[in-house]
Amino acid sequence: MKLKQVLLIAGISAVTAVGSVWTYNKFIPRESYIGSAQAGLPANYAGFTDGKAAPAENIDLTKAANAAVPAVVHIKTKIPAKKLTNDVPRRRGTGSDLFDEMFGDLFGSGPNVRPEQRASGSGVLISEDGYIVTNNHVISNGDNGVADEITVTLHNRKTYKAKLIGRDPSSDLAVLKIDGNKFPFLLYGNSSNIQLGQWVLAIGYPLTLETTVTAGIVSATGRSININRRQSETPVESFIQTDAAVNQGNSGGALVTANGELIGINSAILAPTGTYAGYSFAIPVNIAKKIVDDIVRFGDVQRGYLGINYIPTEDLSEEQIKSQGIPTSTEGVLVSDVSADGGAYAAGIRKNDVITKVNNSAVNTGIQMSAQIASFRPGDKVPVSYLRNGKEHTVQVTLKKKGDVATFNIGSRLGADLATLDKTKARQYGVAGGVVVSKITEGGPIGRTRMQAGFVITSVNGEDVTTIEDLAKMLTTASGPVRVEGIYPGYDGSYTYPLNLEN
């Protein structure tokens, strides 16, 4: 091909390309582009670049790691062997039973002995005089009890014997103390200020390794995964979810910001295989520091109560939501009952109201609501927002102590309306007093027995009950099956019912 022909073809191609571009720009409006900025930045980018195409700033995590590592400790525990009770009688002196009876105790093992348990985890020094926060499950093992020997090793390899100051299974927190002074410790941050995508460090002693630092971002906040139900009937969960690698042994360790501040106590992993599978969960420091302070100052957690029973709207069918007059798009917690002596009632909250916010934070489940209340004490005032007839109201609720609303709570827990027996009727029935049972809820603990409305409870496990306060005190801390005795007015004799409080 001649040079002139080549140049001619190239020239025609160039003119055609330029013409195509000019024609497209001339007749196709820019507004039709998909996925590009049109008139400035989208609203969701407000505050990100302030209108300037500036890159995100670089994050240096080395200073935070160096500041936090000395304050994170390795915890080792020992739960002694324990002889187990056996409620099933055995024939003595025959077969293997005879061998077990003769040699089981001799060798410290056998079917009636739980072997010694050893475990390890992490903890965080929070004061220079040796207070340490960790997970409850690090120093206890459910029904197996609490460790009688706790050893703490610092990053500098110095080892101390630790004393258990107190624990709270509901939030999965515990406080230890080691003797000494001028220990390194972490400063509290503010977990209410954390943001999605924020860089964080997880520090602990996983998988028998020495001090280990991993990094990730905040994936979500306010997560509940129902893991604390394993150790408490009143779980408190509002986890910070991250993708920082956390494994067994990290429990009780620190979740730290890029500024070196403690914002969480690592507590759980989502691990179908038993090891890290992508997500880990930490207890927010704003919950932890209040519970730790209660344990140190009072020896127990000082919890406040709204004085309500509730149903999350997510647990209701569309028909049930409509029947309550609740907009189908509403998210919140439906109030199923209100204690006349609780703070919610005094503030004006009533049955069938839908609580949407507690302490200005949205709530959709009972656990989320409990998590917001967990950072307050009895007597504190908490803003609560609720819907009634489609209109939102916000009130200040003064939280009460558990004992102040125990009479209401125990009736709800048992699934029946309860009332103290009138003194005149008590004399008429020939009893010192009692608690009248009425309006039994189907499927509740009482509803699963053969007890009928009108029954008068006069004792629990052989202890006399004369008032509803007596019953509340006996059953508030009880678990498992109990024996309830009483009478039916107008019928001879007494009746006994086994009552299972756990199902």
Secondary structure, 3 states (H helix, E strand, C coil): CCHHHHHHHHHHHHHHHHHHHHHHHHHCCHHHCCCCCCCCCCHHHCCCCCCCCCCCCCCCCHHHHHHHHHHEEEEEEEECCEECCCCCCCCCCCHHHHHHHHHCCCCCCCCCEECCEEEEEEEEECCCCCEEEECHHHHECHHHCECCEEEEECCCCCEEECEEEEEECCCCEEEEECCCCCCCCCCECCHHHCCCCCEEEEEECHHHCCCEEEEEEEEEEEECCCHHHHCCCCCCCCEEEECCCCCCCCCCCEEEECCCCEEEEEEEEECCCCCCCCEEEEEEHHHHHHHHHHHHHHCCCCCCECCEEEEEHHHCCHHHHHHCCCCCCCCCEEEEEECCCCHHHHHCCCCCCEEEEECCEECCCHHHHHHHHCCCCCCCEEEEEEEECCEEEEEEEECECHHHHHHHHHHHHHCCEEEECCHHHHHHHCCCCCEEEECCCCCCCCCCCCCCCCCEEEEECCEECCCHHHHHHHHHCCCCEEEEEEECCCCCCCEEEEEECCC
